[in-house]
Amino acid sequence: MGLALHGKSYVVTTGTGSGKSLCFFIPIIDAIVKAKLRGGRQHTRAIVIYPMNALANSQREELKKFLEANHGATGVTFARYTGQEGDEERQRIKNNPAEAV
């Protein structure tokens, strides 16, 4: 993780379902937390694109667990924006942008 925190490139290889996707969220979350500490305004800082809704749904749940591990201490917000969301949810996201979508 030291490489990610220092803006360096890295490669993660491991089996399916082992948490590879969370590896790329760590530098995203780190950047969001640091921006919050500097008093930066909330706006979308990262857009993550998945090839399938099933993967987006799975990753959403894993990210939720990761961010809630310390009772939500990071304050990082995220949202899923796919064809699964209704008009009301899409409008909510538009009016109150999450930091990671």
C-alpha positions as CSV (number, residue, x, y, z in Angstrom):
1,M,0.0,0.0,0.0
2,G,3.0,2.3,0.4
3,L,3.2,2.6,-3.4
4,A,-0.4,3.6,-3.7
5,L,-0.1,6.2,-1.0
6,H,2.9,7.7,-2.7
7,G,1.3,7.9,-6.2
8,K,3.3,5.1,-7.6
9,S,2.0,2.4,-10.0
10,Y,1.5,-1.1,-8.7
11,V,0.0,-4.4,-9.8
12,V,-2.1,-6.7,-7.7
13,T,-2.7,-10.3,-8.7
14,T,-4.7,-12.8,-6.7
15,G,-7.8,-15.0,-7.1
16,T,-11.4,-14.1,-7.7
17,G,-13.2,-12.7,-4.8
18,S,-10.1,-11.9,-2.8
19,G,-10.4,-8.1,-2.6
20,K,-8.4,-6.8,-5.6
21,S,-10.9,-4.2,-6.4
22,L,-10.7,-2.7,-2.9
23,C,-7.0,-2.1,-3.6
24,F,-7.7,0.6,-6.2
25,F,-10.2,2.2,-3.8
26,I,-7.6,2.8,-1.1
27,P,-5.8,5.6,-2.9
28,I,-9.2,7.1,-3.9
29,I,-10.4,7.1,-0.3
30,D,-7.1,8.4,0.9
31,A,-7.3,11.4,-1.5
32,I,-10.9,12.1,-0.5
33,V,-10.0,12.0,3.2
34,K,-7.0,14.3,2.7
35,A,-9.1,16.7,0.7
36,K,-11.7,16.8,3.5
37,L,-9.0,17.5,6.1
38,R,-7.9,20.5,4.0
39,G,-11.4,21.7,4.0
40,G,-12.2,20.9,0.3
41,R,-15.8,21.0,-0.7
42,Q,-17.6,17.8,-1.4
43,H,-17.8,16.9,-5.1
44,T,-17.4,13.8,-7.2
45,R,-13.7,12.9,-7.2
46,A,-13.8,9.4,-8.7
47,I,-16.0,7.5,-11.1
48,V,-15.5,3.8,-11.2
49,I,-16.9,1.9,-14.2
50,Y,-17.7,-1.8,-14.0
51,P,-18.5,-4.0,-17.0
52,M,-21.5,-5.6,-15.3
53,N,-24.1,-4.5,-12.8
54,A,-23.5,-7.7,-10.7
55,L,-19.9,-6.6,-10.1
56,A,-21.0,-3.0,-9.3
57,N,-23.4,-4.4,-6.8
58,S,-20.9,-6.7,-5.2
59,Q,-18.3,-3.9,-5.0
60,R,-20.8,-1.5,-3.6
61,E,-21.4,-3.9,-0.7
62,E,-17.7,-4.4,-0.1
63,L,-17.0,-0.7,-0.2
64,K,-19.9,-0.1,2.3
65,K,-18.4,-2.7,4.7
66,F,-14.9,-1.1,4.3
67,L,-16.1,2.4,5.0
68,E,-18.3,1.4,7.9
69,A,-15.6,-0.6,9.6
70,N,-14.7,2.4,11.8
71,H,-18.3,3.5,12.2
72,G,-18.1,5.7,9.1
73,A,-15.2,7.7,10.6
74,T,-13.9,8.6,7.1
75,G,-17.1,10.4,6.1
76,V,-16.5,9.4,2.5
77,T,-19.6,9.2,0.5
78,F,-20.3,7.0,-2.5
79,A,-23.2,6.1,-4.7
80,R,-24.1,3.5,-7.4
81,Y,-25.4,5.1,-10.6
82,T,-26.6,2.4,-13.0
83,G,-29.8,1.6,-14.8
84,Q,-31.0,0.0,-11.5
85,E,-31.6,3.4,-9.9
86,G,-35.0,5.0,-10.3
87,D,-35.5,8.7,-11.2
88,E,-35.8,9.8,-7.5
89,E,-32.4,8.2,-6.6
90,R,-30.7,9.6,-9.8
91,Q,-32.0,13.1,-8.9
92,R,-30.8,12.7,-5.3
93,I,-27.3,11.8,-6.6
94,K,-27.4,14.7,-9.0
95,N,-28.4,17.2,-6.3
96,N,-26.0,15.9,-3.7
97,P,-23.0,14.4,-5.5
98,A,-21.1,11.5,-3.8
99,E,-17.3,11.6,-3.8
100,A,-17.0,8.2,-5.4
101,V,-19.6,7.0,-8.0
